[in-house]
Amino acid sequence: MRNQRPTVEMEIQAKVDTNHPDAKRYGLTLEAEERMQAREWEIERTSTRFDRRPDSDREARTRTVVREASIEQTREFRERAAAVDPWQDPERADAREQVSRAELGWVNEEATRLAGMLPGWSRAAISRRLAERVVDGVSKTAAVVGVFEALQTDTGQVLPIAALEDVPVGEVSVGGVVTILWEPSSPAIQQVGLIEDESGKTKFTVWKRSEQAVVEEGERVVLRNVAKSWYKGRVSVALTGRSSISFPEREAWWTE
């Protein structure tokens, strides 16, 4: 009598055909068809969104929640800051809405002029500062000088080296070319040398504990949040753990 049992090869091929995504239900045993239905149901269930909608707005709602939280945090910060600067009060109207049309024209004109002298500051931000001074009753000349000095020495604003002696802050940011490096006089010092820009030059010290990148002679760098210090009547800067070094020419090369 001829053997009707399937060969091993036939069983393997049957499993392959059964599990193939293009396999049809006909020709399957009841058990195999139930397994296929169960597998399809499981795939569908695990791919269904938590809210069971194919066009779920979950991501949009998450972005809205995050945005609202950020706005609320900013508002709380400004409310605390208003104790020192009343113009930080989120309930107070924009100063530009409180000046006359003629004064607003002057504010916008001066803001445009100052924006060309203060890299990193927008005309809108400068005009708002100027308008606040005008509303406070400050003369136009004093308003321009006050806003310019405040924004020029603001944290992170890169200053001309020649201006270091005059700014009334302990931390500054400067940029220029490293013209010379000296042998450190202490094992606690990583590097020491001179940085120079178009306005002047000053000594800089990099402390080892600050863990800064190494600079080279002839390299253009920007030293941010460096500590100002004085020695024998001359101003110098030192890089601490709060400081950072950037290399404009290196960064420009990487973006090419």
C-alpha positions in Angstrom: 0.0 0.0 0.0 1.3 3.4 -1.0 2.4 5.7 1.9 0.1 8.8 2.0 2.0 10.6 4.8 3.6 13.9 3.7 7.4 14.0 3.5 9.5 16.4 5.6 10.0 18.6 2.6 6.3 18.8 2.0 5.6 19.8 5.7 8.2 22.5 5.5 6.8 23.9 2.3 3.3 23.8 3.7 4.4 25.8 6.7 6.1 28.3 4.5 3.0 28.7 2.3 0.7 29.0 5.3 2.8 31.8 6.9 3.4 33.6 3.7 1.6 37.1 3.7 0.0 36.3 0.4 -1.4 33.0 1.6 -5.2 32.6 1.2 -7.5 30.9 3.7 -8.8 28.2 1.3 -7.1 24.9 1.5 -6.3 25.4 5.3 -7.5 23.2 8.0 -9.9 24.7 10.5 -7.1 24.8 13.1 -4.8 26.6 10.7 -7.5 29.1 9.7 -8.2 29.9 13.4 -4.5 30.4 14.0 -4.3 32.8 11.0 -7.4 34.7 12.3 -5.8 35.0 15.7 -2.5 36.2 14.3 -4.3 38.9 12.1 -6.3 40.0 15.1 -3.2 40.3 17.2 -1.4 42.4 14.6 -4.4 44.7 14.2 -4.7 45.1 18.0 -1.1 46.0 18.6 -1.0 48.5 15.7 -4.2 50.2 16.9 -3.6 53.6 18.6 -4.5 53.9 22.2 -7.4 56.1 21.3 -8.4 53.7 18.5 -8.3 56.4 15.9 -6.2 56.1 12.7 -6.0 59.9 12.6 -5.1 60.4 16.2 -4.2 64.0 17.3 -2.1 62.7 20.3 1.1 64.3 19.0 -0.6 67.6 18.4 -2.2 67.6 21.8 1.2 66.8 23.4 2.8 69.8 21.6 0.0 72.0 22.8 0.5 70.9 26.5 4.3 71.5 26.3 3.8 74.9 24.7 1.2 76.0 27.3 3.6 74.8 30.1 6.4 76.8 28.6 4.3 79.9 28.3 3.2 79.5 31.9 6.8 79.1 33.1 7.8 82.2 31.2 4.9 84.2 32.7 5.8 83.1 36.3 9.4 84.1 35.7 8.4 87.5 34.5 6.1 88.0 37.4 9.0 87.4 39.8 11.3 89.6 37.7 8.8 92.5 37.9 9.7 93.0 41.5 13.0 94.3 40.2 12.1 95.6 36.8 8.4 96.7 36.5 8.6 96.3 32.7 8.9 92.5 33.1 5.3 92.4 34.4 3.3 90.3 31.9 0.2 92.4 32.6 1.9 95.6 31.6 1.3 96.9 28.1 4.2 97.1 25.6 6.0 100.5 26.0 5.8 101.0 22.2 2.0 101.3 22.6 2.4 104.0 25.2 4.5 106.5 23.3 3.3 109.1 20.7 3.6 108.5 17.0 6.5 110.9 16.7 8.3 109.2 19.6 7.7 105.8 18.1 9.2 106.9 14.8 12.3 108.1 16.6 12.5 104.9 18.6 12.3 102.8 15.4 14.9 104.9 13.7 17.4 104.7 16.6 16.7 100.9 17.0 17.7 100.4 13.4 20.9 102.3 13.9 21.8 100.5 17.1 21.0 97.1 15.6 23.9 97.6 13.2 26.2 98.2 16.2 25.0 95.4 18.4 25.3 92.0 16.7 22.9 89.4 18.1 20.2 92.0 19.0 17.1 92.4 16.9 15.6 95.8 16.0 12.4 94.9 17.8 14.2 94.0 21.1 16.1 97.3 21.0 13.1 99.4 20.1 11.2 97.9 23.1 14.1 98.8 25.4 14.2 102.4 24.1 10.5 102.9 24.4 10.6 101.7 28.0 13.2 104.4 28.8 11.1 107.1 27.0 8.0 106.1 29.0 10.0 106.3 32.2 10.9 109.9 31.4 14.5 109.5 30.4 15.8 111.9 27.8 16.4 110.6 24.3 20.2 110.9 24.5 20.3 109.1 27.9 17.9 106.4 26.6 20.2 105.6 23.6 23.4 105.6 25.7 21.8 103.5 28.5 20.3 100.9 26.2 23.5 100.6 24.1 25.6 100.1 27.2 23.2 97.6 28.8 23.0 95.5 25.6 26.7 95.7 24.8 27.6 94.3 28.2 24.8 91.8 28.4 25.8 88.2 29.3 27.1 86.5 26.2 27.6 89.6 24.1 31.1 89.6 22.6 32.9 92.8 23.6 35.8 94.6 22.0 38.9 93.9 24.1 39.5 97.6 24.5 36.1 97.9 26.3 37.0 95.3 29.0 38.3 98.0 31.4 35.1 100.0 31.3 32.4 97.4 31.6 31.1 97.1 35.2 30.6 93.3 35.2 32.8 90.4 36.4 32.1 88.0 33.5 32.5 88.9 29.8 32.8 87.4 26.4 35.6 88.3 23.9 36.8 87.2 20.6 40.0 87.5 18.6 43.2 85.7 17.4 45.5 83.9 19.8 48.8 85.8 19.0 51.1 84.0 21.4 51.2 81.2 23.9 53.5 81.0 26.9 54.8 78.2 29.1 52.4 77.9 32.1 54.0 79.0 35.3 51.9 76.6 37.4 50.8 73.0 36.9 47.2 74.2 37.6 47.3 76.2 34.4 46.4 74.5 31.1 47.3 77.4 28.8 48.2 81.1 29.0 48.7 83.6 26.2 47.5 86.7 24.5 44.2 87.2 22.5 44.0 90.2 20.2 41.2 91.9 18.1 41.0 95.1 16.1 40.7 97.2 19.3 43.4 95.7 21.5 44.8 92.7 23.2 44.7 91.0 26.6 46.1 88.1 28.5 44.0 85.0 29.0 44.5 82.0 31.3 42.9 78.6 31.0 42.8 76.7 34.2 43.1 72.9 34.0 40.1 72.3 36.2 38.0 74.2 33.7 38.5 71.3 31.2 38.5 73.5 28.1 39.6 72.7 24.5 43.2 73.4 23.6 43.8 76.6 21.5 46.7 77.2 19.0 48.7 80.2 18.0 47.1 82.0 15.1 43.7 80.6 15.7 40.6 82.7 16.0 38.5 81.9 19.0 35.6 83.3 21.0 35.9 83.1 24.8 32.5 83.2 26.5 31.7 83.9 30.2 35.3 84.4 31.1 36.2 85.9 34.5 37.7 89.4 34.4 40.7 90.1 36.7 43.4 92.8 37.2 47.1 92.5 37.5 49.5 95.5 37.8 46.8 97.8 36.5 46.0 95.7 33.5 42.8 93.7 32.8 43.0 90.1 31.9 40.6 87.2 31.6 40.5 83.6 32.9 38.5 80.6 31.7 36.7 78.7 34.5 34.3 75.9 34.6 31.5 78.3 33.6 33.4 79.4 30.5 33.4 78.0 27.0 35.6 78.3 23.8 34.3 78.3 20.3 36.3 78.2 17.1 34.5 80.1 14.3 36.9 79.0 11.5 36.7 75.4 12.5 32.9 75.5 12.7 32.8 77.3 9.3 35.0 74.5 7.8 32.7 71.8 9.1 29.6 73.4 7.6 31.1 73.6 4.1 
